[in-house]
Each structure stands twice: as C-alpha cells, then as structure tokens.
C-alpha cells in the first residue's frame, strides 16, 4: 500500500500488510487395503499356437460355428477314425488264427502306442464342450510357449451367443508369495477341474479357477476350514 507523501524528488512511504494463511490440515495416513491372501485374479493373454495349428486354422480366435471350427472338429473326428482303423487292423490280423508270436505282441504294442498318442493329441479338444477351458499340451503350443490353454467361451461384446475358440494363457500373481500362478490339472486332490498352481509352492499355494469371472480362491485354506 502506498501512503500519502512523496513526489518528485521526495521519498514515498510504503507499507505491507501480511495476512496469515489458514494452515492446511494434515492429511490422515490412509493405509492401502491389504491383499486377501485367499483370493486371486487371473489375467488372460493370447498364446502362440503350434505351427501345424496355425497352418490349419490360423492363430486368431474364431467362432466355433465357422469353417475353421468345422475343420478343428473334423480333425478330432479323423483322429477317432484312425484309432478305430488301427484296432480293426489288429482284429483282422488276429482273427486268422495264427499262433501268438513276438510279432503279434509287437503289433499290439504298436496299436496301443498309436492309440495313446492320438488320444493325447485329441483329449484337449474332446473335453472342450464340457469344460470350456482345457490344458493345451505341448503339441498345441509353439516352442516359445511354456503354458497355454484351449478356450471356447462367448466372445465379449458380441450379441451372438456363438462360442469362440482361442489359444490363450490364464495366469495370475500369487497373493501369498507374489510368484506367478499358471493353470494345471487338479490331479487326485482336485479331480475333474483345473486349478492355479504357484510356481514357487505348487503343492501348497493352489487356487480355484473360474473361467467366466477369472477369479479364484485358495483351495487348501477351504479344505482346512472345512
């Protein structure tokens, strides 16, 4: 503020008025919510299919009710036909009444080996209609992929209810030790279901898997509580 007085060659008097500013209230320390060690949330990323699968139906997701879906189903049906043919060949060979020899046992071993190989290749596709998500064996994945699943779920954002086939990887972060969690078979402890297993403690940190909501809970804690 300039006070009266002063002029040409005369000093002017100034005064300043300092007003106190209101003190800011100290912010309360808000602790971040602690992660629930019994719950896990999965993420879903695309996985690279094997070369033969990319050549057969491509690498992008596609509706099951499409020509690519029919090709995939036809491949599974062809494997079933091949299994039937090798067993029919064995039956016709044995029906001639020859004595059992080493060659006969070798034929049986060959047929069983072919059957096991075709079934191992076919099993993830056969289980898709009932399980919706199955473990992709190494034969379905590129060499650069260690984990992956076959998935047939409705495509998000589409009005049509047609399911979409895709090769993906469901994974999460263990809420107990922060290691990665990948899907695996439930085995004897959790039969007929897929579970999430922690890389650092695969037998202790085991979680359920909901393919729709992409969430899970600790299964061992649930057993202990029960």
C-alpha positions in Angstrom: 0.0 0.0 0.0 1.4 3.4 -1.0 0.9 6.1 1.7 0.4 9.8 1.0 3.5 11.9 0.6 6.5 11.9 -1.7 6.5 13.5 -5.0 9.2 14.5 -7.5 12.5 14.1 -5.6 10.8 13.2 -2.3 10.7 9.7 -0.8 7.5 7.8 -0.7 6.4 5.6 2.2 5.2 2.1 1.6 3.6 -0.3 4.0 2.8 -4.0 3.6 0.1 -6.0 5.2 0.8 -9.7 5.8 -2.2 -11.8 6.5 -1.9 -15.3 7.9 -2.9 -18.1 5.6 -5.1 -20.9 7.0 -3.0 -23.8 7.9 -3.6 -26.9 5.9 -5.0 -29.7 7.9 -2.5 -32.6 8.0 -3.7 -35.5 5.8 -4.6 -38.6 7.6 -2.4 -41.6 6.8 -4.6 -43.9 4.7 -3.2 -47.4 4.6 -3.7 -49.2 1.3 -6.1 -52.1 1.5 -4.2 -55.3 2.2 -4.5 -58.0 -0.5 -6.6 -61.0 0.6 -4.2 -64.0 0.6 -7.0 -66.3 -0.2 -8.2 -64.7 -3.4 -6.5 -64.4 -6.8 -7.4 -62.6 -10.0 -6.4 -64.2 -13.3 -5.3 -62.4 -16.5 -5.8 -63.8 -20.0 -3.2 -63.2 -22.7 -3.0 -64.7 -26.2 -0.7 -67.7 -26.6 1.1 -68.6 -29.9 -0.3 -71.9 -31.3 1.9 -74.6 -32.8 2.9 -74.4 -36.4 0.5 -77.2 -37.6 -2.4 -75.5 -35.8 -1.6 -72.1 -37.3 -1.4 -73.7 -40.8 -4.7 -75.5 -40.2 -6.9 -72.8 -38.7 -4.7 -69.7 -38.2 -3.6 -68.0 -35.0 -6.5 -65.7 -34.3 -9.7 -66.6 -32.3 -12.6 -67.7 -34.4 -16.2 -68.8 -33.9 -16.7 -72.5 -33.3 -19.6 -72.4 -35.8 -17.4 -71.4 -38.7 -15.4 -73.3 -41.3 -12.4 -73.1 -39.1 -14.4 -74.6 -36.3 -15.6 -77.4 -38.5 -12.0 -78.1 -39.6 -10.9 -78.4 -36.0 -13.8 -80.7 -35.2 -13.1 -82.7 -38.3 -9.5 -83.1 -37.2 -10.7 -84.6 -33.9 -13.1 -86.9 -35.7 -10.3 -88.0 -38.0 -8.2 -89.0 -35.1 -11.1 -91.1 -33.7 -11.4 -92.8 -37.1 -7.7 -93.5 -37.2 -7.9 -95.1 -33.7 -10.7 -97.3 -34.9 -8.9 -98.3 -38.0 -5.7 -99.4 -36.2 -7.7 -101.5 -33.8 -9.7 -103.0 -36.7 -6.5 -103.8 -38.4 -5.2 -105.6 -35.3 -8.5 -107.5 -35.0 -8.3 -108.7 -38.6 -4.7 -109.8 -38.1 -5.5 -111.8 -35.0 -8.7 -113.4 -36.4 -6.8 -115.5 -38.8 -5.9 -118.0 -36.1 -2.1 -117.6 -36.1 -0.2 -118.5 -33.0 0.8 -115.7 -30.7 4.4 -114.7 -31.5 6.7 -111.9 -30.8 5.4 -110.1 -34.0 1.9 -110.4 -32.6 2.9 -108.7 -29.3 4.8 -106.1 -31.3 1.6 -105.3 -33.3 -0.3 -104.9 -30.0 2.3 -102.6 -28.6 2.3 -100.5 -31.8 -1.5 -100.2 -31.8 -1.5 -99.2 -28.1 1.2 -96.6 -28.8 -0.7 -95.1 -31.7 -3.9 -95.0 -29.7 -2.2 -93.3 -26.7 -0.5 -90.7 -29.0 -3.7 -89.8 -30.9 -5.8 -89.7 -27.7 -3.1 -87.5 -26.0 -3.4 -85.1 -29.0 -7.1 -85.3 -29.2 -8.0 -85.1 -25.5 -7.9 -81.2 -25.0 -10.3 -80.8 -28.0 -12.7 -83.6 -26.8 -13.0 -82.0 -23.3 -13.8 -78.5 -24.6 -17.6 -78.9 -24.9 -17.9 -79.8 -21.2 -15.0 -78.0 -19.6 -14.8 -74.8 -21.9 -11.1 -74.4 -20.9 -8.6 -77.3 -21.2 -4.8 -77.5 -20.8 -3.1 -77.1 -24.2 -0.5 -79.9 -24.4 2.9 -79.0 -25.9 1.7 -80.3 -29.3 -0.7 -77.4 -29.4 1.8 -74.7 -28.5 4.7 -73.0 -30.2 8.2 -73.9 -28.9 8.4 -70.4 -27.3 5.3 -71.0 -25.1 5.5 -73.0 -21.9 1.9 -72.6 -20.7 -1.4 -72.3 -22.6 -5.0 -73.4 -22.7 -7.6 -74.0 -25.3 -10.7 -71.9 -24.6 -14.2 -71.9 -26.1 -16.2 -69.1 -24.4 -18.6 -66.4 -25.8 -16.7 -63.5 -27.2 -17.0 -60.4 -25.1 -19.1 -57.6 -26.6 -20.8 -59.8 -29.2 -24.5 -60.1 -29.3 -24.4 -63.6 -30.8 -24.0 -66.4 -28.3 -21.7 -68.4 -30.5 -18.6 -69.5 -28.7 -15.2 -68.6 -29.8 -12.1 -70.8 -30.0 -8.8 -69.4 -28.9 -5.4 -70.4 -27.6 -4.7 -68.3 -24.5 -2.7 -68.3 -21.3 -4.5 -67.7 -18.0 -2.1 -66.6 -15.3 -2.0 -64.6 -12.1 0.1 -63.4 -9.2 0.2 -65.5 -6.1 -1.4 -63.4 -3.2 0.8 -65.3 -0.7 4.3 -65.1 -2.2 3.9 -62.9 -5.3 5.2 -65.7 -7.7 3.4 -66.4 -11.0 0.4 -68.8 -11.0 -0.5 -70.9 -14.0 -3.2 -73.4 -14.6 -2.7 -77.1 -14.2 -4.7 -80.3 -13.7 -6.2 -80.8 -10.3 -5.0 -84.4 -10.2 -6.1 -86.6 -7.4 -6.6 -83.8 -4.9 -9.0 -81.9 -7.1 -10.2 -84.3 -9.8 -12.0 -83.1 -12.9 -11.1 -79.5 -12.6 -8.3 -77.0 -13.5 -6.5 -75.2 -10.7 -4.0 -72.4 -10.4 -0.6 -73.5 -9.1 2.0 -71.2 -7.8 5.5 -71.6 -9.4 7.3 -71.4 -6.1 4.9 -73.6 -4.0 2.9 -75.7 -6.5 1.6 -78.1 -3.8 0.7 -75.6 -1.1 -0.4 -72.4 -3.0 -3.3 -73.9 -5.0 -6.3 -71.8 -6.2 -9.6 -72.5 -7.9 -10.2 -71.2 -11.4 -13.4 -69.5 -12.6 -13.2 -69.2 -16.4 -16.0 -66.7 -16.6 -15.1 -64.2 -13.8 -11.3 -65.0 -14.0 -11.1 -65.2 -10.2 -10.2 -67.9 -7.7 -9.8 -68.8 -4.0 -7.3 -70.8 -2.1 -8.4 -74.4 -2.2 -6.2 -75.7 0.7 -7.5 -73.0 3.0 -11.0 -74.0 2.1 -10.2 -77.6 2.9 -8.6 -76.7 6.2 -11.6 -74.6 7.2 -13.9 -77.5 6.3 
